Each structure stands twice: as structure tokens, then as C-alpha cells.
Amino acid sequence: MTGTTPNSPPRPATSSTSMSPSAQQVWKRVRGLLIALAILLVAGIALAAVRSGDQHGRLDPRSADPVGSRAVAELLKDRGVTTRVVTTLAGATEGAGPDTTLVVTSPNLLTFHQQRMLRDATATSGGRTVLLSAGPPSLDILAPDVTAAPATPVAAREPRCSLPAARSAGAVDIGGVRYTTDSPNSHACYPTGGLPTLLRVDATDGGDTVLLGSPDLLYNERLAKQGNASLALQLLGSRPHIVWYLPSLSDPSATGSGSGSGDDSGDSSGDREEQGAGGNESSFLNLIPSGWLWGTLQLALAAVLAAVWRSRRLGPVVAERLPVAIRASEATEGRARLYRKADARDRAASVLRTETRTRLASLLGVPPSEAHTPEALVPAVSALLPDSSRDPRTLLFGPAPTDDAALIRLTDQLDALEREVRTS
């Protein structure tokens, strides 16, 4: 059966099954993919390192991206207006003053605690506070006299108000949140549906709060269109200094708790999650060019399509007639030699035991479905051969042989057991 003699030197047993691929085979299969991934990763890291000094973020005055705001910051710099970027609430409140314009890019992402601290710092500062796309989550605290209405799409709109900055700029790209207020000291501009998308509310101390329904006119890609640049320079350049506040998840004040309602903690947690998803903090993925991310996605899609294409080429299993007839003894010997070459003693023993159990079950009247169940087959064999010196359970369901000699002994013992059952 095994193509060897009892005197052949035993082969060492292995812990893994003979049909399991070796480490060398696994490496040959996956090394191409691993090398490609390594090249892609190294190239991405190299580009990220090269671009690590650049700033990339929405409404970041240091960013030259289409949705950055570097262009307006450079124009303000030419006019003598300094711009200082802060990412913490402490930096924003310390910079508030009569000669400062405080720009809050994401007021809705601030926690209630942060909103209250910001309102306390700007209420009597005498400076200007510009809130971009402020909605219900922030208006109740940062602009208590103002109410938000449903947003409208961004489009070129005429000022239709008496505010000098708006009248001088003319039509601008604006939209987003609309506002209403009962304050007599207010200027409502660029209305749509009867409600303004730009609102300036004057304070008694000489300061004011400007609410922009959308920040689009501050984007690099839109600054040169319509009167966007004119309105941006007039709104942000009315004071010699600008404090540009980009809320950050790393700000310690984001975890602070105020004395407000008991729901502050839950809302703060949700706000912090949004900050993590849309904040301006740099990360590895932000530094990788977007083209590389899309390229990786396309390569992955191409690999999936190639796998599907190749798998379909295999087609269904088709029975094919052999060109020649092979004697059963030759087929058995050939299969045995293959098992021996692969050290497949476990597989050979499993085949021998399976066929023996199947034949014994038919001889003993055990149902075929229970032929390979020790609880059903072993008692039937033991009842027929009560005085047998062989252990039926070990022979029929025991462990795999450790060497070729043990496999030969198992073969002989199975044959002897089957003969005893047939002759009993």
C-alpha cells in the first residue's frame, strides 16, 4: 500500500497535517502581493513626509487647498492685517479684544461649555466675532437674539441691504443657514425666501457679531468670483488683528463641564465625535495625496474583477473519459506512492479506516449515517467479537500512525478485524 518495506527508516512525524501548505509554499503565493503593498506603502509614506510641512484643512488660512482660506489671509496681510491661527479655546478667548476680529470656523462643533466661555469672552470685548454657518447648536449661546431657519443652497445673491460692506461688494456666493432677529441694531443682507444669509448684530460696547450662513466666499476656489473677495476683506479686515479659531479635538476645554443642563455631557460627547471626523488636525491619511487613495481603490477593484474573471474561466466540473483504462491495482499503487511522497500517513490511514468502517457497518446492520460514529459502530463490533484481543475503537477511530511501519501494522490489523467479522 505504501510502497516501502518494514525495514525502511521511519520518517519523523510532523505536528501539521500532510496536506497543509508549507511556509515556503505560502510565501511563494503571497510574496508578489506583499511586495506590491510594501512599495505602495513606502511611496505613500515618502510623499506624506515630503508634504508634512504643508497645511491642509477646510477654512484653514494656511491651506492652499481649494477649500482652504490662504488666499484671503494673504490679501489681508497685504493690507497690514495680521492673522493668528489658534486651535484651543484659551487661545481664542485670550485674543479677543477691541482691535481683533475673532473668526470661529465651526461654532456648531463647540461643546456647551466652550460656547459659554467664548460668549463670556466676546460679549464685552468690543471686537468683532464672525461665526461661520452657526446653527441651532450654537446660536442660543453665541447669538441669543438670533434664530436659525432652514438652510438654502449657495448661489450668487444681491445684498439688498444698507450695510456699506455688502453694498460695496455687490453680489457674492452665499447661502446656507438663514437667520431672523428682533434686535433693532442689526443689518440683514443677502436674503433668500425673505430671510438673510448674512446678519450683523451690533453690541452697545462698539463690538458686533457677524453671522455668515455659509463660508463659501472665504474658500480659495471662490474668492476671485463675484464680489467675494471684497466682502471677505471688509468683514475680516475691519480690525488690525485676526484670531482664526479652528476647533480641535485636542483642546482640553472640549472635555470641560459647565453648569448648564444635565444633557451637556451627552451633547459634548457627540460634538467631540464630530470634531474627530471633521476637525483640522493633521493625520497620516490627510497627508497622502487624494490621487493615491483613489488609485489604491481602483487597484483593489481591478484585483477583485480579475479574480472574478479568472474564476469564471475555470467553469463547472465536467466528467471526462480517461484515454486509457488503468487497472485498479496500478491506480492503488500509484496513489500509495503519492501518499508516501507527501508523507500523507494521516490521509492514508483516514482512507483505510473510512472504507473499513463503511464495510463493517453494512455487515453489522449499522445505518450508513452512523457508520462513522464511535458510539454506534464500536458497540456493534464488540458485541460480535467479545473475546477479540484488538481494541475496535483504537483501530477504527484512533490517532494517525507516526511512521510507515505503524501504517502497515494498522492495515494488517484492519484486514484481520474485517475478516473476523465476516467469518463470525
C-alpha positions in Angstrom: 0.0 0.0 0.0 2.7 2.4 0.9 5.5 1.3 -1.5 8.0 0.7 1.3 9.3 -2.2 3.5 9.1 -2.7 7.2 12.9 -2.2 7.4 12.7 1.3 5.8 13.8 4.1 8.1 10.9 5.8 9.8 10.1 9.4 8.8 9.8 12.0 11.5 6.2 12.9 12.5 5.1 16.4 12.0 2.6 18.4 14.0 0.7 19.8 10.9 -1.3 17.6 8.5 0.4 16.4 5.4 -2.0 18.3 3.1 -1.3 21.6 4.8 0.9 24.0 2.6 4.4 24.6 3.9 5.7 28.0 4.9 7.7 28.2 1.7 4.6 27.5 -0.4 2.6 30.1 1.4 5.4 32.6 0.9 5.6 31.9 -2.8 1.9 32.5 -3.2 1.7 35.8 -1.3 5.1 37.4 -1.9 4.0 39.3 -5.0 1.1 40.9 -3.3 3.2 41.7 -0.2 5.9 43.3 -2.3 3.3 45.5 -4.2 1.7 46.6 -0.9 5.2 47.4 0.5 6.0 49.5 -2.5 2.7 51.4 -2.2 3.2 51.9 1.5 6.7 53.2 1.1 5.7 55.6 -1.7 2.8 56.9 0.4 5.0 57.5 3.4 7.6 59.2 1.3 5.0 61.6 -0.2 3.5 62.2 3.2 6.9 63.1 4.6 7.5 65.5 1.7 4.2 67.2 2.3 4.2 67.1 6.1 5.1 70.8 6.3 2.0 71.8 4.3 -1.3 72.7 5.9 -4.4 71.1 4.5 -7.7 71.8 6.0 -11.1 73.3 5.4 -11.1 77.1 6.1 -7.5 76.9 7.3 -5.8 80.3 6.5 -2.5 78.4 6.0 -4.0 76.0 3.4 -3.7 76.4 -0.3 -6.3 73.7 -0.9 -9.5 74.6 -2.9 -11.5 74.8 0.4 -8.6 76.4 2.3 -8.5 80.1 3.1 -4.9 81.1 2.5 -5.8 83.5 -0.3 -7.9 85.8 1.9 -5.2 85.6 4.6 -2.6 86.8 2.1 -4.8 89.6 0.9 -5.4 90.7 4.4 -1.7 90.5 5.1 -1.0 92.9 2.2 -3.4 95.3 3.9 -1.5 95.2 7.2 -3.9 92.8 9.0 -2.2 90.1 10.9 -3.8 86.6 11.1 -3.1 84.3 14.0 -4.4 80.7 13.9 -5.4 79.1 17.2 -6.8 75.6 17.8 -7.8 76.0 21.5 -10.5 77.9 23.3 -7.9 79.5 25.6 -6.1 81.0 22.6 -9.4 82.3 21.1 -10.6 83.9 24.3 -7.2 85.5 25.1 -7.0 87.0 21.7 -10.4 88.7 21.9 -10.3 92.5 22.1 -11.4 95.8 20.6 -8.8 95.6 17.9 -9.4 92.0 17.0 -11.7 90.1 14.7 -12.4 86.6 16.0 -13.3 84.1 13.3 -15.0 80.9 14.5 -14.9 78.4 11.7 -17.1 75.7 13.3 -19.2 77.1 16.1 -21.6 74.2 16.0 -18.8 71.8 16.9 -18.1 73.5 20.2 -19.5 72.0 23.4 -21.9 74.0 25.5 -19.1 74.6 28.0 -16.9 76.0 25.2 -19.7 78.1 23.8 -20.4 79.7 27.2 -16.7 80.5 27.8 -16.5 82.0 24.3 -19.6 84.1 24.8 -18.3 85.4 28.1 -15.0 86.5 26.5 -16.5 88.2 23.4 -19.7 89.8 24.9 -17.8 92.8 26.3 -14.6 92.7 24.2 -15.6 95.5 21.9 -14.2 93.5 18.9 -15.9 91.7 16.0 -16.9 88.0 16.2 -17.5 86.2 12.9 -19.5 83.0 13.1 -19.5 80.7 10.1 -22.6 78.6 9.4 -23.7 78.9 13.0 -26.9 76.9 13.6 -29.2 76.0 16.4 -26.5 74.1 18.3 -24.6 77.3 18.9 -26.9 80.3 18.3 -28.7 80.1 21.7 -25.5 80.9 23.5 -23.2 82.7 21.0 -26.0 84.9 19.5 -29.1 84.6 21.8 -31.0 87.3 19.9 -30.8 85.3 16.6 -32.8 82.3 15.4 -31.8 80.0 12.6 -34.0 79.0 9.7 -33.7 76.1 7.2 -30.6 76.3 5.0 -30.7 77.3 1.3 -28.3 76.4 -1.5 -25.2 78.5 -2.1 -25.7 80.8 -5.1 -24.8 84.3 -6.3 -27.1 86.7 -4.4 -27.5 90.5 -4.3 -27.1 92.3 -0.9 -30.5 94.1 -0.7 -29.5 95.9 2.4 -27.9 99.2 3.6 -24.7 97.6 5.1 -21.8 99.5 3.4 -19.6 96.4 3.1 -22.3 94.5 1.4 -23.4 97.3 -0.9 -19.7 97.8 -1.9 -19.1 94.1 -2.6 -22.3 93.6 -4.6 -23.3 90.0 -5.5 -21.5 87.3 -3.6 -21.6 83.5 -3.4 -23.6 82.9 -0.2 -26.4 80.7 1.1 -26.6 78.1 3.9 -28.2 78.9 7.2 -30.7 81.8 7.2 -31.4 84.0 10.2 -34.1 86.0 11.9 -33.7 88.5 14.8 -35.8 91.1 16.7 -32.8 93.2 17.6 -33.1 96.8 16.3 -29.3 97.0 16.0 -28.9 94.6 13.1 -28.3 94.6 9.4 -29.8 91.7 7.3 -28.3 91.1 3.9 -28.4 88.7 1.0 -31.9 87.4 1.7 -33.4 84.3 0.2 -37.0 83.5 0.8 -37.3 86.7 2.8 -34.6 85.7 5.3 -31.0 86.9 5.3 -27.9 84.7 5.0 -25.6 87.4 6.3 -26.6 89.1 9.6 -24.6 91.7 11.6 -25.8 92.4 15.2 -24.2 95.4 16.8 -23.4 95.5 20.5 -23.5 98.5 22.9 -19.8 98.4 23.6 -18.8 99.1 19.9 -18.3 95.4 19.0 -20.5 93.3 16.8 -21.3 89.8 15.7 -21.4 88.8 12.1 -23.1 85.6 11.1 -22.4 84.1 7.6 -24.9 81.4 6.6 -22.1 79.6 4.6 -18.3 80.1 4.5 -18.0 79.5 0.7 -16.9 83.1 -0.1 -13.8 82.5 2.0 -12.7 79.5 0.1 -9.6 79.8 -2.2 -11.5 78.5 -5.1 -14.3 81.0 -4.8 -12.5 84.1 -3.6 -12.0 85.6 -7.1 -15.6 85.1 -8.1 -18.4 87.7 -7.8 -17.7 90.2 -5.0 -16.5 87.5 -2.6 -13.0 89.0 -2.1 -14.4 92.5 -1.4 -16.9 91.3 1.2 -14.4 89.0 2.8 -11.8 91.8 3.2 -14.3 94.2 4.6 -15.8 91.8 7.1 -12.5 90.4 8.3 -10.3 93.5 7.8 -12.1 96.0 10.0 -9.6 95.4 12.8 -5.8 95.2 12.6 -5.7 91.7 14.1 -7.5 88.5 13.3 -7.7 85.4 15.6 -8.7 82.5 13.4 -10.2 79.8 15.6 -10.1 76.2 14.2 -11.7 74.0 16.9 -9.6 70.9 17.7 -10.3 67.7 19.5 -7.0 68.0 21.4 -8.3 71.2 23.1 -8.5 70.4 26.9 -11.6 72.6 27.1 -13.5 70.1 25.0 -13.8 67.8 28.0 -14.8 70.6 30.4 -18.3 70.6 32.0 -20.3 73.7 32.6 -23.1 74.4 35.0 -25.8 74.2 32.3 -28.3 71.5 31.7 -27.8 67.9 32.5 -27.6 66.9 28.9 -24.3 68.8 28.3 -22.2 65.7 28.7 -24.1 63.7 26.1 -24.1 66.6 23.6 -20.5 67.3 24.3 -19.6 63.7 23.5 -21.4 63.9 20.2 -19.8 67.2 19.4 -16.3 65.7 20.1 -17.1 62.8 17.8 -18.0 65.3 15.0 -14.8 67.2 15.7 -12.8 64.0 15.3 -14.5 63.3 12.0 -14.2 66.8 10.5 -11.5 68.6 12.5 -8.5 70.2 11.1 -5.9 68.1 12.9 -3.3 66.6 10.6 -3.2 62.8 10.2 -1.4 60.4 8.0 -4.4 60.0 5.6 -4.7 63.7 5.3 -1.1 64.0 4.2 -1.5 61.3 1.5 -2.5 62.9 -1.9 -6.1 62.1 -2.7 -5.0 60.7 -6.1 -3.1 57.9 -4.3 -6.2 57.0 -2.3 -8.3 56.8 -5.4 -5.6 54.9 -7.2 -5.5 52.3 -4.4 -9.2 51.9 -4.5 -9.1 51.4 -8.3 -6.3 48.8 -8.0 -8.4 46.9 -5.4 -11.4 47.0 -7.6 -9.3 45.8 -10.5 -8.0 42.9 -8.4 -11.5 41.8 -7.5 -12.7 41.9 -11.1 -9.6 40.0 -12.2 -10.3 37.3 -9.6 -13.9 37.0 -10.7 -12.8 36.9 -14.4 -10.3 34.1 -13.7 -12.6 32.1 -11.5 -15.3 32.1 -14.2 -12.8 30.7 -16.7 -12.5 27.5 -14.7 -16.1 26.6 -15.5 -18.1 23.8 -13.9 -16.7 20.4 -13.2 -17.1 18.1 -16.2 -16.7 14.4 -16.1 -14.1 13.3 -18.7 -13.5 9.8 -20.0 -9.9 8.6 -19.5 -8.0 7.9 -22.7 -6.8 4.5 -21.4 -8.1 2.0 -18.9 -6.0 1.6 -15.7 -6.1 -1.5 -13.6 -7.3 -0.9 -10.0 -4.0 -2.3 -8.6 -2.0 0.2 -10.6 -4.2 3.1 -9.5 -4.0 1.9 -5.9 -0.2 1.6 -6.1 0.2 5.0 -7.8 -2.0 6.6 -5.1 0.0 5.0 -2.4 3.3 6.3 -3.9 1.8 9.8 -3.9 0.8 9.5 -0.3 4.3 8.2 0.6 6.0 11.0 -1.3 3.9 13.6 0.6 4.3 11.8 4.0 0.5 11.6 4.0 0.2 8.8 6.5 -2.6 10.6 8.2 -4.6 10.8 4.9 -3.9 7.2 4.0 -4.9 5.9 7.4 -8.1 8.0 7.3 -9.0 6.5 3.9 -8.3 2.9 5.2 -10.4 3.4 8.3 -13.3 5.1 6.5 -13.6 2.3 4.0 -13.3 -0.4 6.7 -16.0 1.3 8.8 -18.3 1.5 5.8 -18.0 -2.2 5.1 -18.3 -3.2 8.7 -21.4 -1.1 9.1 -23.1 -3.0 6.2 -22.1 -6.3 7.7 -23.3 -5.4 11.2 -26.6 -3.7 10.2 -25.5 -0.3 11.4 -27.2 2.5 9.4 -24.8 4.2 6.9 -25.4 7.6 8.5 -23.9 6.2 11.8 -21.1 4.1 10.3 -18.5 6.7 11.3 -19.9 7.4 14.8 -17.9 5.5 17.5 -21.0 5.3 19.8 -22.9 3.3 17.1 -20.2 1.2 15.4 -17.8 0.2 18.2 -20.5 -1.5 20.4 -21.8 -3.5 17.4 -18.3 -4.8 16.7 -17.6 -5.5 20.3 -20.8 -7.4 20.7 -20.0 -9.7 17.7 -16.3 -10.2 18.8 -16.4 -10.1 22.6 -13.2 -12.1 23.0 -11.1 -10.2 20.4 -7.7 -9.1 21.6 -7.9 -6.0 19.4 -9.4 -2.7 20.6 -12.0 -1.8 17.9 -12.2 1.9 19.0 -8.4 2.4 18.6 -8.3 0.5 15.3 -11.3 2.3 13.7 -11.1 5.8 15.3 -7.6 6.0 16.7 -4.8 8.5 16.0 -2.8 8.6 12.8 0.3 6.4 12.5 3.6 8.1 13.3 5.7 6.2 10.7 5.3 3.8 7.7 5.8 0.7 9.8 2.8 1.7 12.0 0.7 2.4 8.9 1.5 -1.1 7.6 0.5 -2.7 11.0 -2.7 -0.7 11.0 -3.5 -2.0 7.5 -2.9 -5.6 8.6 -5.0 -5.2 11.8 -7.9 -3.6 9.9 -7.9 -6.5 7.4 -7.8 -9.0 10.3 -10.7 -7.3 12.1 -12.8 -7.3 8.9 -12.1 -11.0 8.3 -13.1 -11.8 11.9 -16.4 -10.0 11.4 -17.1 -11.7 8.1 -16.4 -15.2 9.5 -18.2 -14.8 12.8 
